[in-house]
């Protein structure tokens, strides 16, 4: 989701609003759910949302006008529905140790590629969406 928005902006040579993925995600979330974002970044993300996800963005704008709190609750339910409810509840179980949260999956070191493959299959089988996302983050505690 975030990578597609970021790539859309980069391909069109927009400089405002583009940053490292983690920071960019926070800017998009601020754009969607808060108003504390500089105008240049807000304008860039607005254009990217219209260009990449026009129907979703139309729905977001409608939700913001009618029931702003419901928008964030719906988005979090959708995320957790994929990671916890669908992928780990109804779909084939991931045959290695994993700990899902509402928007990410924690796996043992060395299992990252298999986890990405599993999630891509789950997203396609459940939603019919083929994702090209290949990213994962390694954090050591």
C-alpha positions in Angstrom: 0.0 0.0 0.0 2.6 2.6 1.1 5.2 1.4 -1.3 2.8 1.9 -4.3 2.0 5.5 -3.1 5.7 6.2 -2.6 6.7 4.8 -6.0 3.9 6.7 -7.7 5.3 10.0 -6.3 8.9 9.1 -7.2 8.0 8.2 -10.8 6.4 11.7 -11.2 9.4 13.4 -9.5 7.5 14.7 -6.5 9.9 15.6 -3.8 7.5 16.7 -1.1 6.2 14.0 1.2 8.7 11.4 0.0 11.0 9.9 2.7 12.1 6.6 4.1 9.3 4.0 4.2 8.7 4.2 8.0 8.5 8.0 7.9 6.4 7.9 4.7 3.9 5.5 6.4 3.6 7.9 9.3 2.9 10.8 6.8 0.2 8.8 5.1 -1.4 7.9 8.4 -1.3 11.6 9.4 -2.8 12.5 6.1 -5.6 10.0 6.5 -6.4 10.3 10.2 -5.0 13.7 11.5 -4.5 17.1 10.1 -0.9 17.9 11.4 1.0 17.4 8.1 2.8 20.2 6.2 0.8 21.4 3.2 3.4 20.3 0.6 3.4 16.7 1.9 -0.4 16.8 2.2 -0.8 17.9 -1.4 1.6 15.1 -2.7 -0.1 12.4 -0.8 -3.5 13.6 -1.9 -2.4 13.3 -5.6 -0.9 9.9 -5.0 -4.0 8.6 -3.3 -6.1 9.8 -6.2 -3.7 8.3 -8.7 -3.1 4.9 -7.1 -6.2 4.2 -5.1 -9.0 6.4 -6.5 -12.0 4.3 -5.3 -10.5 3.7 -1.8 -9.7 7.4 -1.5 -13.2 8.3 -2.5 -14.5 6.0 0.3 -12.0 7.5 2.8 -13.2 11.1 2.0 -16.8 10.0 2.4 -16.1 8.3 5.7 -14.2 11.4 7.0 -17.3 13.5 6.3 -19.8 11.1 7.8 -18.1 9.3 10.7 -14.4 10.1 11.2 -13.8 7.7 14.1 -15.4 4.8 12.2 -12.7 5.3 9.5 -9.8 4.5 11.8 -11.7 1.6 13.4 -12.6 0.1 10.1 -9.0 0.4 8.8 -7.6 -1.3 11.9 -10.2 -4.0 11.7 -9.3 -4.7 8.1 -5.6 -4.9 8.9 -6.2 -7.2 11.9 -8.7 -9.2 9.9 -6.0 -10.1 7.4 -3.2 -10.8 9.8 -5.0 -12.4 12.7 -8.5 -13.4 11.6 -8.1 -14.5 8.0 -4.5 -15.5 7.5 -4.0 -17.2 10.9 -7.6 -18.1 11.7 -9.3 -19.3 8.5 -6.4 -19.7 6.1 -3.7 -22.4 6.0 -1.6 -22.1 9.1 2.0 -20.9 8.7 4.0 -24.0 9.5 6.7 -22.1 11.5 6.6 -20.1 14.7 5.0 -16.7 14.1 3.3 -14.0 16.2 0.8 -11.8 14.3 -0.3 -8.4 15.4 -2.8 -6.2 13.8 -0.4 -5.1 11.0 2.7 -7.2 11.1 4.0 -10.7 11.6 7.0 -11.5 13.8 8.9 -14.6 12.8 12.2 -16.3 13.7 15.3 -15.1 12.0 15.7 -17.0 8.7 11.9 -17.4 8.2 11.4 -14.0 6.7 11.2 -15.1 3.0 8.8 -17.9 3.8 6.6 -15.5 5.8 6.4 -13.0 3.0 5.5 -15.8 0.6 2.8 -17.1 3.0 1.3 -13.6 3.3 1.3 -13.0 -0.4 -0.5 -16.3 -0.9 -3.0 -15.4 1.8 -3.7 -12.0 0.4 -4.2 -13.4 -3.1 -6.4 -16.3 -1.9 -8.5 -14.2 0.5 -8.8 -10.9 -1.4 -7.8 -11.8 -5.0 -5.1 -9.2 -4.9 -1.6 -10.1 -6.2 0.9 -8.1 -4.3 4.5 -7.4 -5.4 5.5 -6.2 -2.0 8.8 -8.0 -1.0 9.8 -6.0 2.0 10.4 -7.1 5.5 12.1 -5.5 8.4 14.6 -7.3 10.7 14.7 -6.0 14.2 16.9 -7.5 16.9 16.1 -6.9 20.5 
